[in-house]
Amino acid sequence: MLRKIFDKWRPKTREYGEYPILRGAFQQLDRFLYSSPKKTLTAPHIRDANNVQRLMNNFVLATIPCWLIGTWNLGEQTSFAMNAIGMDTLGGWRGSLVAALGPHL
């Protein structure tokens, strides 16, 4: 079902399609979800079921917990630093974003 949606949108994201600005994002998402039918036959590339694309997809998925923990840690360190200098809230758009998304301690 998802493959049919991608096939339907492919012409729309080509250079002279309706949405050429979405071409890069469309291609990356398509290649992340579906493997390319092309195979690399020369060295130094892997020549089995685990091609380079599949390995990179696994790498991205494996680093998501690291991204989440790093983001949480950065936010906690920032909260401690703000508390140490006596700041209660942030100003501007950053403060609005933190107030909307962040935990209220």
Helices and strands as residue ranges (DSSP letters): H 2-9, G 11-13, G 20-22, H 23-33, H 52-85, H 92-101
